[in-house]
Amino acid sequence: GEFLELKFLMLQNLNIAQWNASEGDHLPCLETLVLANCNQLEEIPSCLGDVLTLEKIELQHCRRSVEISARTIKEKQEEMGNEQFVITLK
């Protein structure tokens, strides 16, 4: 399904390794993504880098590979002109 008006998404204590998403357009208004204690998650789907409204990714106790994927999304956001994009590590 699609979440056309969702602006804030927090995923916490998930026991999944793969987050499969083929397109970023299912979250077209997402502004903030928070991942907390998702210790098994390997990466954030790169398609979230295409979400034009994305402003922030906050990571709390996630794998290094998740942080690397967040940095890749940040680079994509900056290429699209979003210089205010922030990654927060806690």
C-alpha positions in Angstrom: 0.0 0.0 0.0 0.8 3.7 -0.1 1.0 6.2 2.7 0.3 9.3 0.8 0.2 11.8 3.7 2.6 10.1 6.2 5.2 12.6 7.4 6.8 10.8 10.3 7.7 7.1 10.4 9.3 5.4 13.4 10.3 1.8 13.2 11.4 0.4 16.6 12.6 -3.0 17.8 12.0 -4.7 14.5 13.5 -8.2 14.0 13.8 -8.0 10.3 17.0 -8.0 8.2 15.6 -6.8 4.9 13.3 -3.9 4.2 12.1 -4.3 0.7 10.8 -1.3 -1.1 10.9 -0.9 -4.9 9.9 2.8 -5.1 10.0 5.8 -2.9 6.7 7.1 -4.1 4.7 5.0 -1.6 5.9 7.6 1.0 5.7 10.8 -1.0 5.4 13.2 1.9 7.8 11.5 4.4 9.8 14.1 6.3 11.4 12.1 9.1 12.4 8.5 9.4 13.5 7.1 12.8 15.0 3.7 13.2 15.5 2.6 16.8 16.9 -0.7 18.0 16.5 -2.3 14.6 19.6 -4.4 15.2 19.1 -7.0 12.5 18.2 -4.5 9.7 21.0 -4.4 7.1 20.1 -1.2 5.2 17.6 1.4 4.4 16.1 1.1 0.9 17.9 3.4 -1.4 14.7 4.4 -3.1 13.9 6.6 0.0 16.6 8.9 -1.5 14.0 9.8 -4.1 11.5 11.2 -1.6 11.7 14.9 -2.2 10.2 15.9 1.2 12.7 13.8 3.3 14.5 16.1 5.8 15.9 13.8 8.4 16.9 10.2 9.3 17.5 9.4 12.9 19.3 6.2 13.8 19.4 4.8 17.3 21.3 1.6 18.0 21.4 0.3 14.4 24.1 -1.5 12.4 26.9 0.3 10.7 25.6 -0.8 7.4 22.3 1.1 8.1 24.3 4.2 8.8 26.2 3.7 5.5 22.9 3.4 3.6 21.6 6.6 5.3 24.7 8.4 4.1 24.0 7.2 0.6 20.5 8.6 0.8 22.0 11.9 2.1 24.2 12.1 -0.9 21.3 11.5 -3.2 19.2 14.2 -1.4 22.1 16.7 -1.7 22.4 15.9 -5.4 18.7 16.9 -5.7 19.4 20.2 -4.0 18.3 19.3 -0.4 21.3 20.8 1.5 19.3 20.8 4.8 19.0 17.0 5.0 20.3 15.7 8.3 21.3 12.3 9.7 21.2 12.0 13.5 23.0 9.2 15.3 22.1 8.3 18.9 
